[in-house]
Amino acid sequence: MAQGALSDKPLSPHLQIWRFTVTMAASITHRGTGVVLYGGTALLAGWLLAIGMNAPIYSAIAGFVNSPIGFIVIAGYIWSLCFHLFNGLRHLYWDAGRGFAVGMAKMTAWLVYLAATILAIIIIWAGMISKGVS
Amino acid sequence: MSSKGTPTFVIQRATAVLLIPLAAWFMIGIVSNLGAEPAVAREWIENPLNAIPLAAFVIIAAWHMRIGMGEIIIDYIHSWMKDVLLFLNWIAALGLISAAVYALYAIYFVS
């Protein structure tokens, strides 16, 4: 960081230096979805507490979930979980020492975006059907 | 801290592997109950076949989250705030686990 200017050691390039590639996008999205899921799990714990304690706030939470903004929040959470799940599989594949070739890494990054979007749509659609909303 | 690197790395991968089936099950199970009437959601959670995986999901996910958020804190925060945030991160993970486990206990045994 700032100390870099004071020492003779070379700095690694900062984020804005990198050319856009799908692999770097997937890496950033993995971290971003991780943060989203942190908040989502807190909401899940709050939802469970509201049920367990028969809290009046439950109806407010249910109302929010069924509102358009609530739908966007839930859909974003589901897509984040799908993405983190598939890209996590990609990371485990790397941990096994495979899939590092540039072409392969690019292809699997695109695949993760595609698979996450398809699975998220299926799950949200199935959830709406079982609630009788659609 | 450096001596803890390898166990943390292994725990992050082990929790990741456990979370694959749990997260898939969780998404399918929870979406249809989120906006449901409290009685309907309760009935779903009271079934041990749902309560046990749900508890496992929250506990394992909270630990996976703690490690991941810890990595982000170490990457970006270089001041004394780093240790404060790492501590708060532990508290958040333990608080989430405690709250969810208590809630499941209350749903099953109380009222």
gemmi code that builds the backbone of each chain (N, CA, C; Angstrom):
import gemmi

chains = {
    "A": [
        ("MET", (0.840, -1.198, 0.000), (0.000, 0.000, 0.000), (0.870, 1.241, 0.000)),
        ("ALA", (0.610, 2.154, 0.961), (1.359, 3.415, 0.976), (2.838, 3.172, 1.221)),
        ("GLN", (3.127, 2.110, 2.000), (4.517, 1.829, 2.308), (5.300, 1.420, 1.063)),
        ("GLY", (4.553, 0.982, 0.015), (5.207, 0.506, -1.199), (6.131, 1.556, -1.786)),
        ("ALA", (5.704, 2.834, -1.682), (6.500, 3.921, -2.251), (7.789, 4.117, -1.461)),
        ("LEU", (7.752, 3.717, -0.172), (8.904, 3.945, 0.679), (9.955, 2.845, 0.546)),
        ("SER", (9.528, 1.669, 0.081), (10.492, 0.583, -0.021), (10.848, 0.331, -1.483)),
        ("ASP", (11.899, -0.439, -1.677), (12.332, -0.744, -3.038), (11.606, -1.954, -3.620)),
        ("LYS", (10.776, -2.587, -2.770), (10.109, -3.802, -3.253), (9.058, -3.455, -4.300)),
        ("PRO", (8.912, -4.275, -5.333), (7.889, -3.998, -6.352), (6.488, -4.250, -5.804)),
        ("LEU", (5.515, -3.453, -6.287), (4.107, -3.641, -5.917), (3.437, -4.538, -6.948)),
        ("SER", (2.519, -5.391, -6.490), (1.714, -6.120, -7.466), (0.654, -5.160, -7.995)),
        ("PRO", (0.183, -5.365, -9.235), (-0.752, -4.405, -9.842), (-2.051, -4.293, -9.051)),
        ("HIS", (-2.582, -3.092, -8.932), (-3.860, -2.889, -8.267), (-4.993, -3.303, -9.188)),
        ("LEU", (-6.206, -3.389, -8.603), (-7.374, -3.885, -9.335), (-7.589, -3.198, -10.675)),
        ("GLN", (-7.453, -1.849, -10.695), (-7.805, -1.112, -11.909), (-6.796, -1.297, -13.037)),
        ("ILE", (-5.659, -1.949, -12.733), (-4.638, -2.185, -13.745), (-5.023, -3.372, -14.635)),
        ("TRP", (-5.782, -4.308, -14.040), (-6.070, -5.541, -14.769), (-7.050, -5.309, -15.913)),
        ("ARG", (-6.802, -5.959, -17.026), (-7.746, -5.986, -18.137), (-8.913, -6.875, -17.708)),
        ("PHE", (-10.142, -6.516, -18.165), (-11.295, -7.311, -17.770), (-11.231, -8.701, -18.387)),
        ("THR", (-11.353, -9.714, -17.543), (-11.490, -11.088, -18.027), (-12.590, -11.751, -17.222)),
        ("VAL", (-13.194, -12.785, -17.771), (-14.288, -13.455, -17.069), (-13.777, -14.152, -15.808)),
        ("THR", (-12.498, -14.564, -15.836), (-11.964, -15.240, -14.654), (-11.827, -14.269, -13.476)),
        ("MET", (-11.397, -13.027, -13.769), (-11.295, -12.069, -12.661), (-12.678, -11.642, -12.189)),
        ("ALA", (-13.649, -11.568, -13.136), (-15.014, -11.234, -12.746), (-15.577, -12.309, -11.813)),
        ("ALA", (-15.320, -13.578, -12.156), (-15.823, -14.674, -11.327), (-15.186, -14.647, -9.944)),
        ("SER", (-13.898, -14.305, -9.900), (-13.203, -14.235, -8.615), (-13.806, -13.155, -7.728)),
        ("ILE", (-14.060, -11.968, -8.329), (-14.649, -10.864, -7.560), (-16.080, -11.214, -7.143)),
        ("THR", (-16.832, -11.838, -8.083), (-18.216, -12.201, -7.768), (-18.269, -13.236, -6.643)),
        ("HIS", (-17.266, -14.144, -6.606), (-17.241, -15.147, -5.542), (-17.145, -14.461, -4.179)),
        ("ARG", (-16.274, -13.472, -4.099), (-16.103, -12.746, -2.834), (-17.351, -11.922, -2.514)),
        ("GLY", (-17.898, -11.254, -3.544), (-19.097, -10.440, -3.339), (-20.297, -11.270, -2.888)),
        ("THR", (-20.503, -12.431, -3.547), (-21.633, -13.275, -3.148), (-21.404, -13.826, -1.744)),
        ("GLY", (-20.144, -14.062, -1.371), (-19.846, -14.514, -0.008), (-20.326, -13.501, 1.022)),
        ("VAL", (-20.096, -12.217, 0.732), (-20.540, -11.164, 1.652), (-22.070, -11.104, 1.695)),
        ("VAL", (-22.707, -11.240, 0.511), (-24.174, -11.250, 0.453), (-24.728, -12.400, 1.313)),
        ("LEU", (-24.096, -13.571, 1.216), (-24.586, -14.737, 1.952), (-24.401, -14.564, 3.457)),
        ("TYR", (-23.376, -13.821, 3.853), (-23.159, -13.498, 5.274), (-24.402, -12.789, 5.817)),
        ("GLY", (-24.850, -11.767, 5.066), (-26.056, -11.044, 5.472), (-27.298, -11.920, 5.390)),
        ("GLY", (-27.357, -12.756, 4.350), (-28.523, -13.622, 4.169), (-28.675, -14.616, 5.310)),
        ("THR", (-27.558, -15.152, 5.799), (-27.631, -16.102, 6.909), (-28.091, -15.402, 8.189)),
        ("ALA", (-27.697, -14.133, 8.341), (-28.183, -13.363, 9.492), (-29.700, -13.187, 9.400)),
        ("LEU", (-30.198, -12.910, 8.174), (-31.645, -12.796, 7.991), (-32.342, -14.116, 8.299)),
        ("LEU", (-31.718, -15.222, 7.893), (-32.296, -16.544, 8.158), (-32.426, -16.779, 9.660)),
        ("ALA", (-31.378, -16.437, 10.415), (-31.417, -16.609, 11.870), (-32.521, -15.731, 12.469)),
        ("GLY", (-32.671, -14.514, 11.951), (-33.725, -13.621, 12.426), (-35.109, -14.176, 12.130)),
        ("TRP", (-35.264, -14.750, 10.947), (-36.544, -15.350, 10.545), (-36.893, -16.518, 11.471)),
        ("LEU", (-35.897, -17.377, 11.754), (-36.122, -18.514, 12.652), (-36.486, -18.035, 14.057)),
        ("LEU", (-35.773, -17.003, 14.538), (-36.063, -16.464, 15.876), (-37.489, -15.923, 15.937)),
        ("ALA", (-37.917, -15.226, 14.873), (-39.257, -14.651, 14.854), (-40.313, -15.747, 14.950)),
        ("ILE", (-40.078, -16.882, 14.285), (-41.018, -18.000, 14.367), (-40.964, -18.621, 15.765)),
        ("GLY", (-39.729, -18.867, 16.253), (-39.560, -19.570, 17.521), (-40.118, -18.808, 18.706)),
        ("MET", (-40.070, -17.490, 18.645), (-40.526, -16.703, 19.786), (-41.920, -16.149, 19.562)),
        ("ASN", (-42.603, -16.636, 18.525), (-43.951, -16.142, 18.200), (-43.974, -14.620, 18.143)),
        ("ALA", (-42.917, -14.041, 17.589), (-42.793, -12.591, 17.606), (-43.760, -11.958, 16.618)),
        ("PRO", (-44.374, -10.827, 17.024), (-45.276, -10.122, 16.114), (-44.557, -9.669, 14.846)),
        ("ILE", (-43.215, -9.568, 14.938), (-42.459, -9.100, 13.786), (-42.538, -10.094, 12.634)),
        ("TYR", (-42.956, -11.344, 12.926), (-42.988, -12.346, 11.856), (-43.866, -11.901, 10.693)),
        ("SER", (-45.055, -11.365, 11.011), (-45.958, -10.980, 9.918), (-45.341, -9.860, 9.090)),
        ("ALA", (-44.567, -8.990, 9.745), (-43.878, -7.930, 8.999), (-42.831, -8.538, 8.071)),
        ("ILE", (-42.084, -9.556, 8.575), (-41.070, -10.214, 7.741), (-41.732, -10.910, 6.562)),
        ("ALA", (-42.829, -11.644, 6.840), (-43.530, -12.352, 5.769), (-44.064, -11.363, 4.737)),
        ("GLY", (-44.558, -10.216, 5.218), (-45.047, -9.189, 4.309), (-43.943, -8.660, 3.418)),
        ("PHE", (-42.752, -8.455, 4.017), (-41.614, -7.975, 3.240), (-41.201, -8.999, 2.195)),
        ("VAL", (-41.148, -10.291, 2.612), (-40.741, -11.357, 1.686), (-41.680, -11.399, 0.483)),
        ("ASN", (-42.978, -11.152, 0.723), (-43.960, -11.234, -0.362), (-44.077, -9.940, -1.161)),
        ("SER", (-43.322, -8.895, -0.773), (-43.367, -7.639, -1.521), (-42.375, -7.687, -2.679)),
        ("PRO", (-42.528, -6.770, -3.669), (-41.594, -6.760, -4.815), (-40.135, -6.591, -4.386)),
        ("ILE", (-39.869, -5.710, -3.402), (-38.480, -5.520, -2.950), (-37.979, -6.785, -2.268)),
        ("GLY", (-38.867, -7.405, -1.478), (-38.506, -8.664, -0.822), (-38.169, -9.735, -1.846)),
        ("PHE", (-38.938, -9.762, -2.948), (-38.667, -10.736, -4.005), (-37.265, -10.529, -4.578)),
        ("ILE", (-36.897, -9.254, -4.804), (-35.567, -8.966, -5.354), (-34.477, -9.413, -4.373)),
        ("VAL", (-34.689, -9.156, -3.078), (-33.708, -9.550, -2.060), (-33.547, -11.070, -2.025)),
        ("ILE", (-34.690, -11.781, -1.997), (-34.636, -13.246, -1.941), (-34.018, -13.806, -3.223)),
        ("ALA", (-34.427, -13.253, -4.373), (-33.888, -13.741, -5.647), (-32.377, -13.494, -5.706)),
        ("GLY", (-31.945, -12.325, -5.213), (-30.507, -12.031, -5.179), (-29.763, -12.986, -4.268)),
        ("TYR", (-30.379, -13.305, -3.133), (-29.765, -14.242, -2.192), (-29.656, -15.636, -2.824)),
        ("ILE", (-30.733, -16.079, -3.482), (-30.729, -17.410, -4.103), (-29.673, -17.465, -5.213)),
        ("TRP", (-29.612, -16.410, -6.059), (-28.608, -16.416, -7.136), (-27.200, -16.432, -6.534)),
        ("SER", (-26.995, -15.649, -5.456), (-25.677, -15.611, -4.807), (-25.285, -16.987, -4.287)),
        ("LEU", (-26.259, -17.685, -3.677), (-25.967, -19.016, -3.134), (-25.655, -19.990, -4.277)),
        ("CYS", (-26.420, -19.892, -5.386), (-26.164, -20.748, -6.545), (-24.767, -20.477, -7.107)),
        ("PHE", (-24.421, -19.192, -7.259), (-23.118, -18.851, -7.817), (-21.993, -19.341, -6.918)),
        ("HIS", (-22.118, -19.070, -5.611), (-21.064, -19.446, -4.662), (-20.907, -20.966, -4.625)),
        ("LEU", (-22.041, -21.663, -4.771), (-22.028, -23.135, -4.779), (-21.253, -23.653, -6.000)),
        ("PHE", (-21.609, -23.171, -7.200), (-20.951, -23.662, -8.415), (-19.492, -23.207, -8.492)),
        ("ASN", (-19.239, -21.943, -8.136), (-17.849, -21.480, -8.198), (-17.015, -22.147, -7.093)),
        ("GLY", (-17.678, -22.528, -5.992), (-16.989, -23.284, -4.946), (-16.546, -24.642, -5.459)),
        ("LEU", (-17.407, -25.275, -6.278), (-17.027, -26.545, -6.913), (-15.798, -26.335, -7.795)),
        ("ARG", (-15.790, -25.172, -8.504), (-14.658, -24.839, -9.371), (-13.383, -24.704, -8.529)),
        ("HIS", (-13.511, -24.067, -7.362), (-12.351, -23.918, -6.464), (-11.863, -25.279, -5.976)),
        ("LEU", (-12.789, -26.171, -5.629), (-12.388, -27.496, -5.138), (-11.683, -28.277, -6.253)),
        ("TYR", (-12.148, -28.069, -7.493), (-11.499, -28.712, -8.646), (-10.059, -28.199, -8.777)),
        ("TRP", (-9.880, -26.893, -8.569), (-8.520, -26.317, -8.590), (-7.681, -26.897, -7.466)),
        ("ASP", (-8.322, -27.040, -6.279), (-7.582, -27.580, -5.132), (-7.055, -28.982, -5.429)),
        ("ALA", (-7.755, -29.685, -6.312), (-7.298, -31.017, -6.704), (-6.169, -30.917, -7.735)),
        ("GLY", (-5.778, -29.680, -8.091), (-4.667, -29.484, -9.017), (-5.059, -29.541, -10.474)),
        ("ARG", (-6.364, -29.396, -10.758), (-6.824, -29.490, -12.139), (-7.517, -28.210, -12.591)),
        ("GLY", (-7.663, -28.048, -13.905), (-8.481, -26.972, -14.461), (-7.811, -25.610, -14.507)),
        ("PHE", (-6.481, -25.558, -14.448), (-5.777, -24.280, -14.419), (-5.464, -23.702, -15.805)),
        ("ALA", (-5.569, -24.510, -16.857), (-5.262, -23.998, -18.198), (-6.164, -22.802, -18.498)),
        ("VAL", (-5.612, -21.781, -19.180), (-6.345, -20.526, -19.363), (-7.697, -20.759, -20.034)),
        ("GLY", (-7.702, -21.551, -21.112), (-8.952, -21.806, -21.824), (-9.972, -22.491, -20.943)),
        ("MET", (-9.486, -23.462, -20.171), (-10.359, -24.219, -19.265), (-10.921, -23.315, -18.174)),
        ("ALA", (-10.062, -22.481, -17.585), (-10.510, -21.607, -16.496), (-11.551, -20.610, -17.000)),
        ("LYS", (-11.360, -20.108, -18.237), (-12.332, -19.180, -18.812), (-13.667, -19.874, -19.066)),
        ("MET", (-13.590, -21.084, -19.621), (-14.822, -21.805, -19.937), (-15.605, -22.118, -18.666)),
        ("THR", (-14.895, -22.596, -17.620), (-15.618, -22.945, -16.390), (-16.188, -21.692, -15.719)),
        ("ALA", (-15.519, -20.532, -15.888), (-16.068, -19.293, -15.314), (-17.399, -18.948, -15.976)),
        ("TRP", (-17.443, -19.012, -17.317), (-18.711, -18.771, -18.020), (-19.761, -19.789, -17.596)),
        ("LEU", (-19.349, -21.059, -17.495), (-20.274, -22.126, -17.113), (-20.900, -21.857, -15.746)),
        ("VAL", (-20.074, -21.339, -14.801), (-20.575, -21.066, -13.451), (-21.663, -19.992, -13.496)),
        ("TYR", (-21.418, -18.911, -14.269), (-22.448, -17.865, -14.395), (-23.735, -18.438, -14.992)),
        ("LEU", (-23.578, -19.255, -16.035), (-24.737, -19.826, -16.723), (-25.505, -20.771, -15.802)),
        ("ALA", (-24.767, -21.710, -15.165), (-25.410, -22.712, -14.314), (-26.082, -22.056, -13.116)),
        ("ALA", (-25.433, -21.038, -12.531), (-26.007, -20.360, -11.367), (-27.324, -19.689, -11.748)),
        ("THR", (-27.349, -19.050, -12.930), (-28.558, -18.348, -13.357), (-29.686, -19.333, -13.630)),
        ("ILE", (-29.357, -20.445, -14.299), (-30.392, -21.437, -14.603), (-30.955, -22.037, -13.306)),
        ("LEU", (-30.059, -22.451, -12.389), (-30.522, -23.071, -11.145), (-31.338, -22.086, -10.307)),
        ("ALA", (-30.902, -20.817, -10.275), (-31.635, -19.810, -9.490), (-33.046, -19.630, -10.047)),
        ("ILE", (-33.162, -19.582, -11.387), (-34.486, -19.415, -11.997), (-35.377, -20.610, -11.657)),
        ("ILE", (-34.815, -21.823, -11.748), (-35.604, -23.021, -11.450), (-36.094, -22.998, -10.001)),
        ("ILE", (-35.201, -22.651, -9.066), (-35.561, -22.689, -7.645), (-36.602, -21.621, -7.312)),
        ("ILE", (-36.406, -20.399, -7.841), (-37.370, -19.332, -7.564), (-38.730, -19.674, -8.173)),
        ("TRP", (-38.696, -20.225, -9.384), (-39.925, -20.619, -10.078), (-40.641, -21.713, -9.291)),
        ("ALA", (-39.881, -22.734, -8.831), (-40.479, -23.831, -8.067), (-41.044, -23.311, -6.743)),
        ("GLY", (-40.337, -22.369, -6.126), (-40.815, -21.808, -4.869), (-42.119, -21.054, -5.062)),
        ("MET", (-42.230, -20.323, -6.174), (-43.445, -19.562, -6.429), (-44.617, -20.487, -6.713)),
        ("ILE", (-44.338, -21.589, -7.418), (-45.414, -22.543, -7.704), (-45.917, -23.174, -6.408)),
        ("SER", (-44.985, -23.575, -5.527), (-45.413, -24.270, -4.311), (-46.126, -23.322, -3.356)),
        ("LYS", (-45.905, -22.008, -3.524), (-46.644, -21.038, -2.715), (-47.947, -20.641, -3.390)),
        ("GLY", (-48.091, -21.064, -4.652), (-49.304, -20.725, -5.374), (-49.347, -19.283, -5.830)),
        ("VAL", (-48.174, -18.648, -5.942), (-48.129, -17.239, -6.332), (-48.256, -17.082, -7.842)),
        ("SER", (-47.590, -17.966, -8.565), (-47.589, -17.836, -10.025), (-48.954, -18.256, -10.547)),
    ],
    "B": [
        ("MET", (-0.170, -16.504, 14.161), (-1.264, -16.580, 13.198), (-0.876, -17.476, 12.031)),
        ("SER", (0.364, -17.344, 11.576), (0.752, -18.094, 10.386), (0.687, -19.593, 10.618)),
        ("SER", (0.866, -20.016, 11.857), (0.845, -21.442, 12.137), (-0.554, -22.034, 11.993)),
        ("LYS", (-1.577, -21.146, 11.959), (-2.947, -21.643, 11.847), (-3.400, -21.723, 10.392)),
        ("GLY", (-2.523, -21.352, 9.472), (-2.920, -21.275, 8.069), (-3.443, -22.579, 7.507)),
        ("THR", (-2.694, -23.654, 7.731), (-3.088, -24.915, 7.109), (-4.392, -25.474, 7.671)),
        ("PRO", (-4.588, -25.545, 9.005), (-5.882, -26.013, 9.501), (-7.040, -25.155, 9.000)),
        ("THR", (-6.869, -23.833, 8.945), (-7.936, -22.964, 8.458), (-8.262, -23.282, 7.005)),
        ("PHE", (-7.215, -23.473, 6.196), (-7.393, -23.835, 4.786), (-8.192, -25.127, 4.677)),
        ("VAL", (-7.820, -26.123, 5.488), (-8.490, -27.428, 5.423), (-9.939, -27.307, 5.898)),
        ("ILE", (-10.179, -26.552, 6.982), (-11.544, -26.402, 7.501), (-12.425, -25.693, 6.476)),
        ("GLN", (-11.865, -24.678, 5.788), (-12.650, -23.965, 4.782), (-13.084, -24.914, 3.664)),
        ("ARG", (-12.189, -25.830, 3.263), (-12.549, -26.801, 2.204), (-13.514, -27.850, 2.726)),
        ("ALA", (-13.294, -28.326, 3.963), (-14.165, -29.367, 4.519), (-15.589, -28.836, 4.680)),
        ("THR", (-15.722, -27.586, 5.211), (-17.063, -27.019, 5.356), (-17.682, -26.777, 3.978)),
        ("ALA", (-16.858, -26.417, 2.992), (-17.372, -26.201, 1.627), (-17.999, -27.484, 1.092)),
        ("VAL", (-17.289, -28.603, 1.290), (-17.797, -29.884, 0.781), (-19.110, -30.248, 1.483)),
        ("LEU", (-19.168, -30.057, 2.814), (-20.396, -30.369, 3.559), (-21.551, -29.473, 3.116)),
        ("LEU", (-21.226, -28.229, 2.739), (-22.275, -27.273, 2.391), (-22.871, -27.533, 1.003)),
        ("ILE", (-22.195, -28.313, 0.161), (-22.735, -28.572, -1.184), (-24.127, -29.214, -1.099)),
        ("PRO", (-24.269, -30.386, -0.442), (-25.621, -30.963, -0.365), (-26.560, -30.151, 0.523)),
        ("LEU", (-26.018, -29.577, 1.614), (-26.880, -28.830, 2.536), (-27.469, -27.587, 1.879)),
        ("ALA", (-26.646, -26.859, 1.114), (-27.126, -25.640, 0.466), (-28.156, -25.978, -0.601)),
        ("ALA", (-27.918, -27.061, -1.348), (-28.870, -27.460, -2.382), (-30.213, -27.816, -1.736)),
        ("TRP", (-30.170, -28.603, -0.661), (-31.397, -28.973, 0.057), (-32.078, -27.737, 0.628)),
        ("PHE", (-31.269, -26.860, 1.224), (-31.793, -25.661, 1.889), (-32.565, -24.775, 0.917)),
        ("MET", (-31.981, -24.535, -0.262), (-32.628, -23.628, -1.208), (-33.986, -24.162, -1.629)),
        ("ILE", (-34.026, -25.483, -1.902), (-35.298, -26.070, -2.340), (-36.318, -26.019, -1.209)),
        ("GLY", (-35.872, -26.299, 0.014), (-36.801, -26.381, 1.136), (-37.300, -25.039, 1.623)),
        ("ILE", (-36.423, -24.041, 1.629), (-36.763, -22.808, 2.331), (-37.601, -21.861, 1.474)),
        ("VAL", (-37.366, -21.870, 0.169), (-38.006, -20.853, -0.675), (-39.525, -20.912, -0.587)),
        ("SER", (-40.048, -22.144, -0.500), (-41.505, -22.270, -0.475), (-42.079, -21.932, 0.901)),
        ("ASN", (-41.221, -21.765, 1.927), (-41.714, -21.486, 3.268), (-41.470, -20.062, 3.734)),
        ("LEU", (-40.677, -19.301, 2.976), (-40.233, -17.999, 3.457), (-41.379, -17.037, 3.739)),
        ("GLY", (-42.310, -16.920, 2.807), (-43.398, -15.965, 2.994), (-44.649, -16.618, 3.537)),
        ("ALA", (-44.502, -17.877, 4.025), (-45.671, -18.656, 4.443), (-46.233, -18.144, 5.762)),
        ("GLU", (-47.463, -18.590, 6.071), (-48.048, -18.333, 7.386), (-47.137, -18.963, 8.438)),
        ("PRO", (-47.048, -18.344, 9.639), (-46.165, -18.896, 10.680), (-46.443, -20.371, 10.953)),
        ("ALA", (-47.750, -20.756, 10.973), (-48.096, -22.145, 11.294), (-47.525, -23.108, 10.257)),
        ("VAL", (-47.572, -22.693, 8.975), (-47.058, -23.550, 7.907), (-45.537, -23.693, 8.020)),
        ("ALA", (-44.863, -22.553, 8.255), (-43.406, -22.579, 8.393), (-42.998, -23.411, 9.610)),
        ("ARG", (-43.733, -23.245, 10.717), (-43.454, -24.013, 11.939), (-43.533, -25.503, 11.674)),
        ("GLU", (-44.608, -25.896, 10.987), (-44.835, -27.323, 10.732), (-43.663, -27.905, 9.949)),
        ("TRP", (-43.163, -27.111, 8.982), (-42.038, -27.573, 8.167), (-40.791, -27.725, 9.035)),
        ("ILE", (-40.545, -26.734, 9.914), (-39.328, -26.755, 10.730), (-39.421, -27.802, 11.842)),
        ("GLU", (-40.656, -28.052, 12.356), (-40.807, -29.004, 13.458), (-40.454, -30.421, 13.053)),
        ("ASN", (-40.543, -30.731, 11.769), (-40.154, -32.055, 11.292), (-38.637, -32.210, 11.452)),
        ("PRO", (-38.203, -33.214, 12.251), (-36.753, -33.372, 12.476), (-35.969, -33.565, 11.179)),
        ("LEU", (-36.636, -34.114, 10.151), (-35.952, -34.297, 8.864), (-35.589, -32.954, 8.239)),
        ("ASN", (-36.275, -31.880, 8.671), (-35.913, -30.538, 8.210), (-35.092, -29.788, 9.252)),
        ("ALA", (-35.448, -29.964, 10.538), (-34.786, -29.205, 11.611), (-33.302, -29.563, 11.706)),
        ("ILE", (-32.969, -30.849, 11.590), (-31.576, -31.275, 11.764), (-30.687, -30.760, 10.628)),
        ("PRO", (-31.079, -30.952, 9.348), (-30.254, -30.362, 8.280), (-30.195, -28.842, 8.362)),
        ("LEU", (-31.295, -28.213, 8.821), (-31.309, -26.754, 8.933), (-30.281, -26.291, 9.970)),
        ("ALA", (-30.241, -26.984, 11.130), (-29.251, -26.653, 12.157), (-27.843, -26.868, 11.612)),
        ("ALA", (-27.634, -27.997, 10.931), (-26.311, -28.289, 10.367), (-25.917, -27.213, 9.364)),
        ("PHE", (-26.888, -26.785, 8.526), (-26.595, -25.773, 7.517), (-26.138, -24.468, 8.161)),
        ("VAL", (-26.901, -24.000, 9.176), (-26.554, -22.708, 9.802), (-25.199, -22.786, 10.499)),
        ("ILE", (-24.955, -23.889, 11.242), (-23.707, -24.004, 12.002), (-22.501, -24.070, 11.055)),
        ("ILE", (-22.578, -24.942, 10.042), (-21.433, -25.110, 9.139), (-21.246, -23.869, 8.272)),
        ("ALA", (-22.376, -23.277, 7.814), (-22.278, -22.067, 6.995), (-21.668, -20.922, 7.801)),
        ("ALA", (-22.051, -20.806, 9.086), (-21.523, -19.717, 9.911), (-20.011, -19.857, 10.047)),
        ("TRP", (-19.510, -21.084, 10.175), (-18.071, -21.254, 10.327), (-17.336, -20.977, 9.019)),
        ("HIS", (-17.940, -21.409, 7.894), (-17.386, -21.128, 6.566), (-17.338, -19.609, 6.325)),
        ("MET", (-18.408, -18.937, 6.742), (-18.515, -17.477, 6.617), (-17.450, -16.757, 7.432)),
        ("ARG", (-17.243, -17.251, 8.650), (-16.272, -16.598, 9.530), (-14.881, -16.633, 8.890)),
        ("ILE", (-14.513, -17.773, 8.338), (-13.187, -17.884, 7.720), (-13.101, -16.976, 6.488)),
        ("GLY", (-14.154, -17.000, 5.647), (-14.151, -16.196, 4.429), (-14.091, -14.711, 4.727)),
        ("MET", (-14.929, -14.250, 5.665), (-14.921, -12.824, 6.014), (-13.588, -12.456, 6.667)),
        ("GLY", (-13.015, -13.384, 7.440), (-11.704, -13.141, 8.049), (-10.636, -12.895, 6.988)),
        ("GLU", (-10.702, -13.673, 5.882), (-9.746, -13.482, 4.780), (-9.896, -12.105, 4.160)),
        ("ILE", (-11.155, -11.657, 3.995), (-11.400, -10.335, 3.403), (-10.850, -9.243, 4.322)),
        ("ILE", (-11.101, -9.384, 5.636), (-10.611, -8.385, 6.599), (-9.081, -8.300, 6.539)),
        ("ILE", (-8.426, -9.476, 6.530), (-6.963, -9.485, 6.512), (-6.428, -8.871, 5.217)),
        ("ASP", (-7.166, -9.058, 4.108), (-6.724, -8.508, 2.819), (-6.774, -6.982, 2.780)),
        ("TYR", (-7.817, -6.385, 3.370), (-8.060, -4.967, 3.126), (-7.784, -4.064, 4.319)),
        ("ILE", (-7.783, -4.610, 5.542), (-7.623, -3.751, 6.718), (-6.224, -3.969, 7.291)),
        ("HIS", (-5.435, -2.899, 7.342), (-4.056, -3.048, 7.817), (-3.790, -2.281, 9.106)),
        ("SER", (-4.820, -1.583, 9.621), (-4.622, -0.803, 10.851), (-4.985, -1.647, 12.067)),
        ("TRP", (-5.015, -1.014, 13.244), (-5.409, -1.709, 14.467), (-6.851, -2.206, 14.392)),
        ("MET", (-7.636, -1.614, 13.468), (-9.024, -2.041, 13.305), (-9.134, -3.512, 12.899)),
        ("LYS", (-8.048, -4.024, 12.302), (-8.081, -5.413, 11.820), (-8.465, -6.389, 12.935)),
        ("ASP", (-7.792, -6.264, 14.073), (-8.049, -7.198, 15.172), (-9.454, -7.023, 15.749)),
        ("VAL", (-9.911, -5.745, 15.781), (-11.266, -5.482, 16.276), (-12.285, -6.168, 15.372)),
        ("LEU", (-12.107, -5.999, 14.045), (-13.057, -6.572, 13.096), (-13.015, -8.104, 13.121)),
        ("LEU", (-11.802, -8.661, 13.254), (-11.693, -10.117, 13.316), (-12.425, -10.651, 14.552)),
        ("PHE", (-12.324, -9.912, 15.666), (-13.021, -10.326, 16.884), (-14.535, -10.237, 16.693)),
        ("LEU", (-15.005, -9.104, 16.119), (-16.440, -8.937, 15.869), (-16.955, -10.032, 14.926)),
        ("ASN", (-16.089, -10.438, 13.993), (-16.447, -11.484, 13.045), (-16.689, -12.815, 13.770)),
        ("TRP", (-15.841, -13.118, 14.744), (-16.051, -14.305, 15.578), (-17.376, -14.204, 16.326)),
        ("ILE", (-17.606, -13.020, 16.939), (-18.833, -12.826, 17.714), (-20.057, -13.001, 16.820)),
        ("ALA", (-19.995, -12.449, 15.609), (-21.119, -12.548, 14.682), (-21.414, -14.008, 14.355)),
        ("ALA", (-20.363, -14.793, 14.072), (-20.556, -16.206, 13.723), (-21.138, -16.974, 14.909)),
        ("LEU", (-20.574, -16.776, 16.088), (-21.068, -17.482, 17.271), (-22.486, -17.028, 17.624)),
        ("GLY", (-22.761, -15.714, 17.443), (-24.094, -15.194, 17.719), (-25.137, -15.783, 16.784)),
        ("LEU", (-24.788, -15.896, 15.491), (-25.701, -16.479, 14.506), (-26.022, -17.924, 14.855)),
        ("ILE", (-24.983, -18.691, 15.203), (-25.182, -20.094, 15.546), (-26.088, -20.198, 16.778)),
        ("SER", (-25.788, -19.401, 17.812), (-26.564, -19.458, 19.053), (-28.024, -19.095, 18.794)),
        ("ALA", (-28.236, -18.018, 18.036), (-29.601, -17.552, 17.783), (-30.396, -18.605, 17.020)),
        ("ALA", (-29.788, -19.197, 15.981), (-30.513, -20.166, 15.157), (-30.796, -21.443, 15.939)),
        ("VAL", (-29.817, -21.914, 16.726), (-30.024, -23.145, 17.499), (-31.091, -22.916, 18.566)),
        ("TYR", (-31.040, -21.728, 19.219), (-32.073, -21.430, 20.208), (-33.455, -21.386, 19.542)),
        ("ALA", (-33.528, -20.765, 18.368), (-34.809, -20.653, 17.670), (-35.365, -22.034, 17.332)),
        ("LEU", (-34.507, -22.935, 16.855), (-34.960, -24.285, 16.514), (-35.424, -25.019, 17.774)),
        ("TYR", (-34.703, -24.825, 18.874), (-35.092, -25.428, 20.153), (-36.467, -24.911, 20.572)),
        ("ALA", (-36.654, -23.583, 20.471), (-37.910, -22.988, 20.897), (-39.071, -23.472, 20.019)),
        ("ILE", (-38.811, -23.605, 18.713), (-39.869, -24.052, 17.801), (-40.279, -25.484, 18.136)),
        ("TYR", (-39.313, -26.315, 18.498), (-39.625, -27.734, 18.719), (-40.181, -27.988, 20.108)),
        ("PHE", (-39.601, -27.340, 21.149), (-39.927, -27.729, 22.519), (-40.819, -26.732, 23.256)),
        ("VAL", (-40.764, -25.460, 22.881), (-41.519, -24.442, 23.610), (-42.771, -24.096, 22.819)),
        ("SER", (-43.850, -23.887, 23.485), (-45.174, -23.531, 22.947), (-45.684, -24.441, 21.845)),
    ],
}
model = gemmi.Model(1)
for chain_id, residues in chains.items():
    chain = gemmi.Chain(chain_id)
    for i, (resn, *xyz) in enumerate(residues, 1):
        res = gemmi.Residue()
        res.name, res.seqid = resn, gemmi.SeqId(i, " ")
        for name, pos in zip(("N", "CA", "C"), xyz):
            atom = gemmi.Atom()
            atom.name, atom.element = name, gemmi.Element(name[0])
            atom.pos, atom.b_iso = gemmi.Position(*pos), 0.0
            res.add_atom(atom)
        chain.add_residue(res)
    model.add_chain(chain)
structure = gemmi.Structure()
structure.add_model(model)
structure.setup_entities()
